[in-house]
């Protein structure tokens, strides 16, 4: 999921990716890329999407972490 977080988002892994981005042990560069990806998804959805609303614009978001 961390190799291709976009795929993880489409499979419902948003809570896990948010947790990884907030963890103390996550490298600053990886955390920043995850936060950017998640913020772009939030913006594309208008707000934080519900579990049953996937990140439909995932292909246009930032690349893999």
C-alpha positions in Angstrom: 0.0 0.0 0.0 2.9 2.4 0.7 4.5 1.6 -2.7 1.4 2.7 -4.5 -0.8 4.7 -2.1 -3.2 5.6 -4.8 -4.1 2.0 -5.2 -4.5 1.8 -1.4 -6.9 4.7 -1.4 -9.1 3.0 -4.1 -9.2 -0.1 -1.9 -10.3 1.7 1.2 -6.9 2.2 2.9 -7.3 5.9 3.5 -7.4 5.6 7.4 -4.1 3.6 7.3 -2.4 6.0 5.0 -3.5 8.9 7.2 -2.1 7.1 10.2 1.3 6.4 8.4 1.5 10.1 7.4 1.0 11.1 11.0 3.4 8.6 12.6 6.6 9.8 14.2 8.8 7.2 12.5 7.7 8.0 8.9 10.3 9.8 6.9 9.5 13.5 6.5 9.6 13.1 2.7 7.2 10.1 2.6 4.8 11.8 5.1 4.7 14.9 3.0 3.9 13.0 -0.2 1.2 11.0 1.6 -0.3 14.2 3.0 -0.3 15.8 -0.4 -2.0 12.8 -2.0 -4.6 12.8 0.8 -5.2 16.5 0.6 -5.6 16.3 -3.2 -8.2 13.5 -2.7 -10.0 15.6 -0.1 -10.1 18.6 -2.5 -11.3 16.5 -5.4 -14.1 15.0 -3.3 -15.1 18.4 -1.9 -14.5 17.1 1.7 -13.1 14.0 3.3 -14.8 11.1 1.5 -16.8 8.5 3.2 -15.5 4.9 3.2 -17.8 4.0 0.3 -16.7 6.9 -1.8 -13.4 6.1 -3.4 -10.8 8.6 -4.7 -12.1 8.6 -8.2 -9.4 11.1 -9.5 -6.6 9.0 -8.1 -4.9 8.7 -11.5 -4.4 12.5 -11.6 -3.0 12.8 -8.1 0.6 12.8 -7.0 2.8 9.7 -7.9 3.6 6.8 -5.7 5.4 7.3 -2.4 
